[in-house]
Amino acid sequence: MRTPPSLKGLPLLVMALGWLAVIAGTALLFTTASPVGRVAVVAGGLVQFAGWVLHRRGLRGAA
C-alpha cells in the first residue's frame, strides 16, 4: 500500500499564501465589513486552487 505524497516545495508555499490571504480577508470582513476583505478571501481561494493544481501537476507522471 502506497502512502500519499506530501505537499512540499512551491505548491506548499502557494497554498500557505492562499490560506493566509483567506484568514486575513476573513478577519478584515469581521472587523470592518470592507469589500477589500471579500476580494482577499476570493483571491486567497484562487491561490489555494493554483497550489493544488501545481501539486497535482507534479504527480501526473507518477502513475
Secondary structure as UniProt FT lines:
FT   HELIX           10..32
FT   HELIX           35..59
FT   HELIX           60..62
//
